[in-house]
């Protein structure tokens, strides 16, 4: 559930605002509205943080044994920590400049590698003696085009390029006559090749010294990390302190105030603190246009989905739905169907159990992510057992008792009996995907009916629900089997065409009239007419949303094909001298398939919850997390 919030305002004496912020931080219940403070102290803290953060990034690249990182500095010795950070940043910048010099020198040495030793001073000396030289390169097959009047001195030649010196009796101001157009003048280096080589050696020596210094500083990484956390805490506090709204008309009686949001279950704590400190206090329900943070509260099982939603950054708006429970339930099903293999599910289950046992031995609390992986692994094993899919192993190699555990209507055992049976199993799997679609999307519209039960807008949600159910049979006709599922069928004495057209027609009419209802029926109808294209496309979207769930079967089928292909490629090598190649192929092939399945879950499994399901709920995931002002600094 989304915990209800109260919008609160606190007023205190301007002189007491620093102490007030300390007390509010201690109780840690109020999510303060964003403020932008300005002060010299705040600027100094932010600049210091930039230096420390830069130093930490630099030291992260330094590889040291774990034991070498245990040296610590008391976090109160801020001056020492700042000196280390400043010097680390300075020497790292110096190292960067030295690397640039090495790169430049190497580039020049490569340019003159086939010229031998080149020294600009030698050219200058000869020019003083009246001998002017310039370096040229020319394709070897063009050398015959050089005029006899041009004086040259061959340096070296290969099949492709010839290098030579052009000799002149006066300063060379322009390209000499008699050289073919293909002749390329080689620019003079800034210094001699010998000096470049020395520059590289010197720079490497200096870099070695810098690396040693960074290694010395690296042992203080933990202290710098703690210092950074303290700076974040200080910056957050100073930003609020300097950004609080306040009067500046009187000295001793000036007031300061702040506004924020508090969960209803924490209001008693805030009221008591306000009373003890004699702050003026006001609380009210948030307005519709208030940017209210979202705090989710669910049981331990539903909370298992939080690691995934935190990773995705999907937070429902305060006025939206908390679908954590539905998200978890359908995501587990989607995950199991996309992986579709009991063997893969067992690998995930065992890996999760090993991590959980490792944490238990260390006395750590079980990580929610590992518990989620355990749940996903178990559901995958169940689905893979139902469909009799085990690492893509051929059915003839699977024990009979495992085959007996499968569910015949969707089992690969049934599909292997005949082509007709295989087609029937495929139909069953496709129908199951569409049933999931109808169930999940029906949940969305039922929640809408409940939400708008006191308004005629609930009839618009009912219309969408009827269209969904009517469109389900249209999908069966057009996608699954047009011969078996026809408009002329009769079920339980009811002609399908009357039921389908009745649901679609009634649903469209209700949706058209009431979906935009906000107190005026005429305004709602006019709004639908105004957006008639979107309304009509909405009917098509219902069809496409249901069909999109077929991806669960299609992606699983692709994964199964990859597993079978890997096994067929590796099978002939097993039991022979090159068996190790087959084992490597099995590990690589199935490992790659697992990675592809993970990507498929992110792309497809998550999408069905955050797009198709959410769009029918009318959710935009516009929320932001409730993060109270507390001793723990939010990143």
Secondary structure, 3 states (H helix, E strand, C coil): CECCEEEEEEEEEHHHHHHHHHHHHHHCCEEECCCCCCCHHHHHHHHHHHHHHHHHHHHHCCCCCHHHHCCCCCCCCHHHHHHHHHHHHHHHHHHHHHHHHHHHHHHHHHHCCCCCCCCHHHHHHHHHCCCEEEEEEEEHHHHHHCCCCCCEEEEEECCCEEEEEEEECCCCCCCCCCCCCCCEECCCCCCCHHHHHHHHHHHHHHHHHHHHHHHHHHCCHHHHHHHHHHHHHHHHHHHHHHHCEECCCCCCCCEEEEEEEEEHHHHHHHHHHHHHCCCEEEEEECCCCCCCCECECCCCCHHHHHHHHHHHCCCCCCCCCCCHHHHHHHHHHHHHHHHCCHHHHHHHHHHHHHHHHHHHHCCCCCCHHHHHHHHHHHHHHHHHHHHCCCCCCCHHHCCHHHHHCCCHHHCHHHHCCCHHHHHHHHHHHHHHHHHHHHHHHHHHHHHHHHHCCCCCHHHHHHHHHHHHHHHHHHHHHHHHCCCCCCCCCEECCEEHHHHHHHHHHHHHHHHHHHCCCCCCHHHHHHHHHHCHHHHHHHHHHHHHHHHHHHHHHHHHHHHHHHHHHHHHHHHCCCCCCCHHHHHHHHHHHHHHHHHHHHHHHHHHHHHHHHHHHHHHHCCCCCCCECCCCCCCCCC
